[in-house]
Structure formats: C-alpha cells, structure tokens
C-alpha cells in the first residue's frame, strides 16, 4: 500500500497507461513496457505506479462510479479519478499541474452507496458476476472479493542451484525479506519492497518469480529424473523450468508452443537457470504432435484459457471481451486435450491445467474428455482457490493412460 501520493509526473504516467489500456485495448503488460522503456525510473517509483494502476483496474467500475468518470474518458478526466483514488485510500491529494477537483461530500455519499452494492464494491463487471454465480454458486462471493486484492510476490527456488533456505539467506543479505510458503516447498513470499531483478541471486539463476499456485501445478506433474516429459503449451516457460528442477536436469524435457518468440525467451531463461535438459520445439502443424504419439512419461497441458483465476495479476482482463471469447477458448481447450493427449504413453500421466477457476474450463472439460476416451482414467483434481490460499487461481487434473486406445 502507498504511504504517500504519487508525484505529478508519476500521475501523468499512470493516466497515460490507463488510457492506453482502456481506450486502445492495449494489454497492460505492453502498456507498461511502452511507457517505461527509455525512462530512468527508480524501481520503487515504477512499483508505485504499477501498484496504483493495478489497483484502479482491479476495481475500475468502483473508481469510475465514485469519480463519475467513464473508462473512455481517462485521457480527459483521469486527474479526477486519480484524486478520488488517493482520497479513497486516505492519502493526501497529489500535486498535479492540471487537476479536476473532487467534491468531498459527494464522494462520501457515493462511497456509502457503493458499499450497499457488493458486486460494485468488489470491482466486478456484471458479466463476470453472472458467470461466477452460475458456475460457482455460494463459493463465488469469496472468490470475487479475493480477486480484487493486490497480487502477492512469490519466488520459486531453483533447486538446480540452491535450497530454499540458501535462497532466503542470500536474498536477505541483499536487503530482500522473504517468508517460506506453507504447503509449497519451493516457494518464498517477498515481504519487502525490493528490486528483485537487480540481485545477484537473480543474475545467478537462483530463482524465478512465479506464483505459488502456479508452482503447485508444475509440482503436480511429479516428473522424475530420466523421464521423457513434454510441456506442450510452454509459453515463456515458467512451469518448464520448474519441471526441469524436479527432474534434477536429467532426462528429456521438451517445451513446445505455437509462438517462436516465447520459446526464444524460454531458451534464455533456461540457460540462466542451468536447465540444460530443456529442448524447445515449435508446433508447426498437427504432424508435430503425431510424431510424438505414445512417447511421453508425463505431459503437461497448461491450455489457453480465460485467465479468470489470475485477475489480481492481470486486472485488465476484466474489462476485455472475455464473454465473447470464452466459447472459442473452450473449443480450443477441448481440441488441445483431445489431440495432445496422444503423446502420453501407456502408464504415463497427463496433467490438464488452466489459470481459471470456472468449472466450464476445468472439470467440465475433463469429464467430457474422459467420457470419450476410456483409455484414460481420472486420478485426482484440484482447484487452487484465491480466497482460500491467497495465491492466484488455478485448476489441475491428473489423468493416467491405461491403454493405447
């Protein structure tokens, strides 16, 4: 939480980033990159800006209601919204060259009105609330409230190079305070406001920044040294590197994706981490998958999804076209599960995973797959709940191939 208002220049940056996301539809990470590149900002000030922008986006409809500003008016009226944000969070008004003032009595009245509307107070768009109620029932209000909280910072210990205790000690010497995360043996939570990526521990490949829930997904694969393992939707490779550490760098770990630039990033991360058993391969066509039929001891399918479990970290997704995209994503998930599962050999394990907490993308998909594929059996599944854990939200299901077909 901020203890002092943003500076004038930081307020201008925050408004520009919000406008880029809300008016032009730019993904938040790219908006940050566009505005921060070339600027000589101290890491702490950059962190303050991202905190404010992230908090506003997590509860955008609430702050728009309180300030009487529409999302598309950010460039013109954003100073009023920033003033409201500061007052709402009991901070002094920021100093800005041009600033639209806020009527304190009117703001107080609007806050009281908003408190009577739990969906608005939690910063939840109507479409998401309707989906959550329909799919999660009584569990939804707690998840809805948890998803408007700031995301915690978690690290995954790279056990190829150090233990968790060694990492914590090394970071402490560099001014980074951490605590061990119960139930996730590789995870540390960062409790200080520190520039992680300037540490020697990071440069030496001792850790990756990765949510504790994401670490649980990778650990569920239970990959052993010497196995043949496929991470078939690897992306930039956070889970791939975790799997490599499980394998102690021994065996063959194939990281696959449809986008080459992500695999190129993974190669760089793997070199720094000492994950020498990682091999990358672009999925050029269905033939790429067919060639690997019945070859893998373990397959991780971390499929494209709505991202409705990681809204704390990617709050701009709340205000995108997710309702329209969801049916397309569900069909894509079904296709990937049906097609890519062919890589699992008899006796091998398939882990299907999403960063969503919605059953439509999760257990419903698994049940439909099992109904059509009797050569797989269900072992177990888990929904990692933001409300219960404080982590991001994920789902994982473990399936075993018991016959060729």
Protein Blocks (a to p, Z undefined) as FASTA:
>chain_A
ZZbdcdfklmmmmmmmmmmmmmnopafklmmmmmmgopacdfklmmmmmmmmmmmmmmmm
mmmmmnopafklmmmmmmmmmmmmmmmnopacdddfbdcdddfklmmmmmmmmmmmmklm
nopafklmmmmmmmnmmmmmmmmmmmmpccdddddddfklbcfklmmmmmmmnopacddd
ehiakbccdfbdcdfklpfklmnopaccddfklmmmmmmnopaehiacddfblmnolmmm
mmmmmnnopajdddddfbfklmmmmmmmmmmnopakbccdddfbfklmmmmgokbfbdcd
ddddehlmmmmmmmmlmmmcklmmmmmmmmmmmmmmmmmmmmpcghiacddddfbfbfkl
mmmmmmmmmmmmmkbccfbdcdddfklnopacddddddddfbfZZ
